Amino acid sequence: MGRVIHAIVNPRSGAGWTRWRWPRIAQRLDGAGVVVRSYVTSAPDEATRLTRDLLRAGVPEILSVGGDGTANEVANGFLRDGRPVAPDAVLSIMPTGTGHDFARSLGIASTSDAVAALLDGPVRAVDVGWIEYRGPDGPAQRCFVNAADVGIGAVAAARINRSSKLLGGFLTYLVGAARTIVTARPRLARVVVDGVTVIDGPVQMILIANGGFHAGGMRMAPGASLSDGQFEVLVLQGVSRSALLGSFLPRAYRGTHIHHPAIIYRRGCEVAVSSDEPLPFEMDGESPGTTDLTARVLPGVLRVRVLAGPPVSIFCEREGR
């Protein structure tokens, strides 16, 4: 028997297209000598449970098939209480969902890239964000692999998750963001990065980025590294709707927004967000709860497979250890 890959498949991702795309991808892997064993999910958080069970059974590598939400659930199966369940296990990504910003942050732009990485790509250790927050039933905690945010992004993510997502990744997020901006208003919040208060007042968005891409391809944190032990933190202060739509949003797709006058930019390994009213937040496209929250970096706790020779900016020198 050749190499065996255990795949966690979310058939609903990508507006349901994963259900049809995955068999063809699996056939391609089979032709390359890879034996694929698929586990199809049917309920929220099932991917986390399946992943953890497989890792405890000694499975060395798990493939996440879906979007950012699927990758988030699978990654949470790799960790328990902020510690690796199986320190040597590897996570691979097959981006078939509406949003695949974590894959983009890894330098994997397509399913063809993902197949190439799976067949002969190297393994890298990456950082993960760990958040303690207010869940529906009280205090909760979980990890995120790419980004988390409070404000516009969280409201847009919830709107998108309620939609059909038939427009595809880029347009789905663009339309969702534009519709959210039309009705958005600043909220009062306090943001503390590494013990220093950076704002205590009205904000439109607070982004805590581990990876460089967010919201369907926006280059929200163009200087981010997945292995530098720090978050990129961007706070968008209260600005007019016309400025958001006409100035900030186009610049965010180009990655030039960090010099926008309404942006506060910091780097740090711990971020606390508090507010008098509970504010929704999202992580990797999912909406698990509200503020108050505290996010901290878990350096190098997750091993992921990437393309051979990824862009140097994705990983810092520390990762070469």
C-alpha positions in Angstrom: 0.0 0.0 0.0 1.2 3.5 -0.9 1.0 6.6 1.3 -2.3 7.0 3.1 -4.0 10.4 3.5 -6.9 10.8 5.9 -9.2 13.5 4.6 -11.8 15.4 6.6 -14.3 16.6 4.0 -17.0 19.3 4.5 -19.4 18.6 1.6 -21.3 21.9 2.3 -18.3 24.1 1.8 -18.1 26.2 -1.4 -21.9 26.4 -1.6 -22.0 22.6 -1.8 -19.5 22.3 -4.7 -17.0 20.4 -2.5 -19.4 17.5 -2.7 -18.7 17.3 -6.4 -15.1 18.5 -6.6 -13.6 16.3 -4.0 -14.1 12.9 -5.8 -12.2 14.2 -8.8 -9.4 15.5 -6.6 -9.3 12.2 -4.7 -9.1 10.3 -8.0 -6.1 12.5 -9.0 -4.3 11.7 -5.8 -5.1 8.0 -6.3 -3.5 8.2 -9.7 -0.4 9.6 -8.0 -0.2 6.7 -5.7 -1.8 8.2 -2.7 -4.5 6.1 -0.9 -7.3 8.5 0.3 -9.6 7.7 3.2 -12.4 10.2 3.4 -14.5 11.2 6.5 -17.5 13.3 5.5 -18.8 15.7 8.1 -22.5 16.4 8.6 -22.7 18.7 11.7 -20.8 21.6 13.3 -17.6 20.7 15.2 -17.7 17.1 13.8 -14.4 17.8 12.0 -12.8 18.7 15.3 -13.9 15.4 16.9 -13.0 13.3 13.9 -9.5 14.9 13.8 -8.8 14.4 17.4 -9.9 10.7 17.3 -7.7 10.1 14.3 -4.7 11.7 15.9 -5.1 9.7 19.1 -5.3 6.6 16.9 -1.8 7.5 15.5 -2.7 9.0 12.1 0.3 11.1 11.1 -1.3 13.5 8.6 -4.8 14.9 8.1 -6.1 16.8 5.1 -8.7 19.5 5.6 -11.1 19.6 2.5 -13.2 22.7 2.5 -12.8 26.4 3.4 -11.4 28.4 6.2 -14.2 27.2 8.6 -13.3 23.6 7.9 -9.6 24.3 8.4 -10.5 26.0 11.7 -12.4 23.0 13.0 -9.7 20.5 11.9 -7.0 22.7 13.5 -8.9 22.7 16.7 -8.8 18.9 16.7 -5.0 19.2 16.6 -5.0 21.2 19.9 -6.5 20.7 23.3 -6.2 23.4 26.0 -3.7 25.1 23.8 -1.4 22.1 23.5 -0.8 19.7 20.5 -2.7 16.4 20.8 0.0 14.8 18.6 3.1 17.1 18.3 4.5 15.4 15.2 1.2 15.2 13.2 0.8 17.3 10.0 -2.1 19.3 8.7 -2.6 19.6 5.0 -5.1 22.0 3.3 -7.3 21.4 0.2 -9.0 24.8 -0.5 -12.4 24.0 -1.9 -14.6 26.3 0.1 -15.9 29.9 -0.4 -13.1 31.4 1.7 -9.6 30.0 1.7 -7.5 32.8 3.2 -5.4 30.4 5.3 -4.4 28.5 2.2 -3.5 31.8 0.5 -1.5 32.8 3.6 0.4 29.5 3.2 1.1 30.3 -0.5 -1.5 27.7 -1.7 -3.7 29.5 -4.2 -5.6 26.6 -5.8 -6.4 23.0 -5.5 -3.6 22.2 -8.0 -1.2 23.9 -5.6 -2.6 21.9 -2.8 -2.2 18.6 -4.6 1.5 19.6 -5.4 2.1 20.4 -1.8 0.5 17.2 -0.6 2.6 15.1 -3.0 6.0 16.5 -2.3 5.8 19.8 -0.2 7.8 20.4 2.9 6.4 20.6 6.4 6.6 23.9 8.3 5.8 24.8 11.9 3.3 27.7 12.1 1.9 29.8 14.9 -1.7 29.6 16.0 -3.9 32.1 17.7 -5.7 31.0 21.0 -8.8 33.0 22.0 -10.7 33.0 25.3 -14.1 34.6 24.8 -17.7 34.7 25.7 -19.6 31.8 24.2 -23.3 31.2 24.1 -23.1 29.1 27.3 -20.4 31.1 29.1 -16.6 31.4 28.9 -15.1 29.4 26.0 -11.8 29.0 24.2 -10.6 27.8 20.8 -7.8 28.4 18.3 -7.7 30.2 14.9 -5.2 29.6 12.2 -5.5 32.7 10.0 -7.4 35.7 11.6 -10.0 36.9 14.0 -11.8 40.2 14.0 -14.4 42.3 15.9 -16.8 44.7 14.2 -17.5 44.9 10.4 -15.7 41.7 9.6 -17.6 39.7 12.2 -21.0 41.1 11.0 -20.1 40.5 7.4 -19.0 36.9 8.2 -22.3 36.2 9.9 -24.2 37.7 6.9 -22.2 35.6 4.4 -22.7 32.4 6.4 -26.5 33.0 6.2 -26.3 33.5 2.4 -26.1 30.9 -0.4 -22.5 31.8 -1.3 -23.3 31.1 -4.9 -21.3 34.2 -6.1 -18.0 32.5 -5.3 -15.3 33.6 -2.9 -14.2 37.0 -4.0 -17.7 38.4 -4.9 -19.4 36.8 -1.9 -17.0 38.6 0.5 -17.0 41.8 -1.5 -20.8 42.0 -1.6 -21.1 41.0 2.1 -18.6 43.6 3.1 -20.3 46.3 1.1 -23.7 45.5 2.5 -22.4 45.5 6.0 -20.6 48.8 5.6 -23.9 50.5 4.4 -25.5 49.7 7.8 -22.4 49.7 10.0 -21.8 52.2 12.8 -18.8 52.5 15.1 -18.9 50.7 18.4 -17.1 51.6 21.6 -14.3 49.2 22.6 -11.0 49.1 24.4 -8.0 47.4 22.7 -4.9 46.4 24.6 -1.8 45.0 22.8 0.9 43.5 25.1 -0.4 45.5 28.0 -0.6 48.8 26.3 -3.9 50.4 25.5 -4.0 51.4 21.8 -7.5 52.8 21.7 -10.4 53.3 24.0 -13.2 54.7 21.9 -15.2 54.2 18.7 -14.0 51.5 16.2 -15.3 50.0 13.1 -13.1 46.9 13.1 -10.4 45.2 15.1 -8.4 42.6 13.2 -6.1 40.2 14.9 -4.1 38.6 12.0 -1.8 35.5 12.0 -1.9 35.2 8.2 -1.7 37.9 5.6 -5.1 37.4 3.8 -8.6 37.9 5.1 -12.2 38.2 3.9 -11.9 36.4 0.6 -8.5 37.6 -0.6 -8.1 41.1 1.0 -4.4 41.7 1.9 -5.4 42.9 5.3 -2.1 42.1 7.0 0.5 42.3 4.2 3.5 42.1 6.6 2.2 39.1 8.5 4.4 36.0 9.0 2.9 32.7 10.1 6.0 31.9 12.2 7.2 35.1 13.9 5.4 34.6 17.2 3.3 37.8 16.8 0.0 39.0 15.6 -0.5 41.9 13.2 -3.2 44.1 14.8 -5.2 46.6 12.8 -7.8 48.9 14.3 -10.1 50.8 12.0 -11.4 53.8 13.8 -14.8 55.4 13.1 -15.0 56.7 9.6 -17.8 57.6 7.2 -19.5 55.0 5.0 -18.3 56.8 1.9 -14.7 56.6 3.1 -15.1 52.9 3.9 -16.5 52.1 0.5 -14.6 54.5 -1.6 -11.2 54.6 0.1 -10.6 51.8 2.6 -12.2 48.8 0.9 -10.3 49.1 -2.4 -7.0 49.7 -0.6 -7.6 46.6 1.5 -7.6 44.4 -1.5 -4.3 45.9 -2.6 -2.7 45.8 0.8 -2.1 49.6 0.9 -4.7 50.3 3.6 -2.3 50.1 6.5 -1.3 53.7 5.8 -4.9 54.9 5.8 -5.3 57.7 8.4 -8.1 55.8 10.1 -5.9 52.8 10.8 -4.0 52.1 14.0 -1.4 49.3 13.4 0.5 47.4 16.0 2.3 44.1 16.4 2.1 41.9 19.5 1.7 38.5 21.0 -1.4 39.2 23.2 -4.5 41.2 22.4 -7.4 42.0 24.7 -10.7 43.5 23.4 -13.3 44.7 25.9 -16.6 46.6 25.6 -19.6 47.5 27.7 -21.9 45.8 25.1 -21.1 42.3 23.8 -19.6 42.7 20.3 -19.6 39.8 17.9 -16.4 38.5 16.6 -15.4 35.9 14.0 -12.4 33.6 13.6 -11.5 32.0 10.2 -15.0 32.9 8.9 -16.9 31.3 11.9 -18.8 33.2 14.5 -18.4 31.5 17.9 -19.3 34.3 20.4 -18.7 37.8 21.6 -16.4 40.0 23.5 -14.8 40.4 26.0 -11.9 38.4 24.5 -8.2 37.8 24.9 -6.1 36.3 22.1 -2.5 35.1 22.4 0.0 33.5 20.0 0.9 29.9 20.4 4.3 29.9 18.6 5.0 27.0 16.2 2.5 24.6 17.7 1.0 23.4 14.3 2.8 21.5 11.6 1.5 22.2 8.1 2.4 21.0 4.6 3.2 23.8 2.1 4.4 24.2 -1.5 8.1 23.6 -2.1 9.9 27.0 -2.0 7.1 29.2 -0.6 7.5 33.0 -0.6 10.1 33.9 2.0 7.7 36.5 3.5 5.3 33.8 4.7 7.8 32.3 7.2 10.4 34.1 9.2 13.9 32.7 10.0 12.8 31.3 13.3 10.9 28.6 11.5 14.0 27.2 10.1 15.0 25.8 13.4 
